[in-house]
Amino acid sequence: MVDSEGRLAGLQKEVESSLKKIGFESEDRPFHPHLTLGRVKSNHGRQELVRCVEKYREEELGTFQVEKMVLFKSDLTPTGPIYTPLREIKLSA
């Protein structure tokens, strides 16, 4: 992900600073912006998934503009996660 103007890094620092004020520890690892597209719960079908990901590794997926950020709480249940929006922040252009 390209963050040539440092906007995501700046946002991350602000969030981390605010969380530190209410008792959360700072992250030891360097910040690497990313987007999680999915998670794998078991090894079933793992090789097929790896082949598919490798096939499209160099594919350009395009660009998009982010207009807002939503903080979600996730509660894991036996039937799947329940996502509850906690806060929505509109981002200025």
N, C-alpha and C positions, 0 to 999 in steps of 0.2 A: 504494500500500500504506500503510495507516495504522499508525503506530508511536507512538500517543499517549503511552505511558509511557516511550518512549525505550529500550526493551529491545534492539531491533536495533542502534541506534546505539551503545549501551554495549558490546554484544557485538563489534561491528565495531572499536571502539577497543581492546578487549582483544586481539583477534586481531592487529590492526595493530601494537600495542605488542610483542607476543610475536614477531612476524615480524621486526620491526626489530632485536630483540636478536640474531637469528641472521643478520643481514646484508641483509634485504630493505629496500628504500627505501619510505618512506611514500608513499601515494597523494596526488597534488597536487589531484585533483578532490574536490569535496564528496561525501560518502556519500549515495547514493540507493538505499534497499533496493528490490530488484526480483527477479523470478523469470523466468528465460528459459524460454519454452515451446517455442521452436524456432529454428532458424537456416535461412537460405536460402543455398544454394550457387551458384545461377545465377539469371538473369533469366527463365528459362523459367516461364511461368505467373504471373509477378509481378503483372500487372494483376488477375487473378482473385483472388489472395491479398489484395491491397490492398482490393478491393471487399468481400471477406468480412470482413476485419478492421474496415473502416469500418462495415459493417452492424451489427456487435455492439459498437461502440465504447462505448456508454453502458449496456451490459448489466451488471447486477449479478450477479456470479458466486458470491456467498456468502462466508462466512467459515469458517475452520478453525483448529484449534489445532495448533501445531507441537510435537511431543513429543521430537524428536531432530534433530540436524544431522549429516550425513555428509559428510566431506571425501573427494572422489574425485580420483584421478589419471586423466587421459585421455590415451591414446596413440592418435594418428591413424594409421590404416593404410589401404591402398588399398580394403579391403573395409568400412571404417567404423571409428568410434572404439571403443576398448576401454576400459571404465571399471573401475578397480580401487579399491575402498574402502580408504582409508588410516586413517581414524579416525572413530569414532562418538561423539558427545557427546549424552547425554540431557539434556534441558532440564527444569528444574523448573517447576511451575506457579506 
